[in-house]
Amino acid sequence: MRTFDIPEFYRSPVIGKVKAIRKTADPRKRDLQPSLLDFGSVRLILPRHFGFCFGVENAIEIAYKAVSENEGKRLWLLSQMIHNPEVNADLESQGIGFLMDTEGRVLTPLDALKPEDVVIVPAFGTTLEIEAKLEAIGVDIQRYNTTCPFVEKVWKRAAQLGEKDYTVVIHGKPSHEETRATFSHSSAHARSMVIRDMAEAEVLAAFVRGERDWRDFEEVFPGRTSPGFEVPQDLQRFGVVNQTTMLASDTQAIADHLKAALMLRDGGSDERFANTRDTLCYATLDNQTATAAALDLARDSADFAVVVGGYNSSNTSHLVELCEEVVPTWFIRGADEFGADGHLGHFDMKSGTHCKTEDWWPSVLRGEVPTVLLTSGASCPDSAVDRVLQQILERCGGGRAVDDVLRLFAKEQATLGA
């Protein structure tokens, strides 16, 4: 596995050591059981996989390389590099400006750019339309293109489906940067549409099975289809790809549901449905699978979970959803959410608002000491998780020294790996 040159301040003296210990004991990542750190005053459950993924580290390496190689030039990001406030704030402090926000709203018009300006394409990629506008200005958009390889894999698969006369159904959040980019690239090669979730998949399946009138299709899915999209003919053959940060299990469930609708319509034949299981991002799947394994342990022992990441991060929000099904869960962006007066700032996904809660620590514990499941999204630095861990340790007070806990953990892992 390739290693990346990312700033040292994104690395962590505690979380980094835990990951290194696990890697030494299990280099092929076959053991998905969580790590358990017992500090005496608090027990922490850490999933086998969490934090920066391959695509994020690749993007960060390229972005800081752009800064170091272009002193004196104007540097721009098309939008947020990744959905993490700490990373984007530091890049901004390096002199990088933002051309758009995460919803695609213009902050600096593209016509203000000059050919010699440096433009960094974020990990989510960008649309063909924006690429064309930048190329027309004379900006080199490939030199610092940080598009995640797994996002590009989805684009290539969509193009292959188009060559075989399949329509592409994209499972993603319609306003998300990655989904907008994937829809643009897919539409260049195939008839394409976007659905948000299983509820919309069920509606689409009803159309496919003939249970709903196709005349209502555009009203149900306004602005979700590529130019010239026609029904029912453009939904005779299709395959499902996804926004890589969605829950892999949700994408597969949606694909299975739509395949069943096609088979029912066509008398049991599945030749009109393309197998696209290979487009699921392994890093997203690893994080979600590892979180599920940690939740198996947390179900009977954890008092609550803390998930760290940007509040606009799709992959992080899905980890929160997984945790909320099992234990009380706090979604925080970082250690700055721990208030000096004892409150905890956090994001409530149901209401879509930032909240402050005073009585966030449970008054009744399952065991003699509190047990906390701690994890983070793929765009969150280990250093941010480290600072949250330290806040939890301070909240509990006393207990074993971090170095002693890590030495014991390393010894335990070495025994398991022997």
Secondary structure, DSSP 4 states (H G I P E B T S, - for coil): -------GGGS-SSHHHHHHHHHHH-TT----PPEEEE-SS-EEEE-SS-S--HHHHHHHHHHHHHHHH-TTS-EEESS-SSS-HHHHHHHHHTTEEESB-TT--BSS-GGG--TT-EEEBPTT---HHHHHHHHHHT---STTB---HHHHHHHHHHHHHHHTT-EEEEES-TTSHHHHHHHHHHHTTS-EEEE-SHHHHHHHHHHHTT-S-GGGHHHHSTT-B-TT--TTGGGSSEEEEE-TTS-HHHHHHHHHHHHHHHHHHTTS--TTEE--GGGS-HHHHHHHHHHHHHHHHHHHH-SEEEEES-TT-HHHHHHHHHHHTTS-EEEESSGGGB-TTS-EEEEETTTTEEEEESS-S-SS-SSSS-EEEEEE-TTS-HHHHHHHHHHHHHHH-S---HHHHHHHHHHHHHHHH-
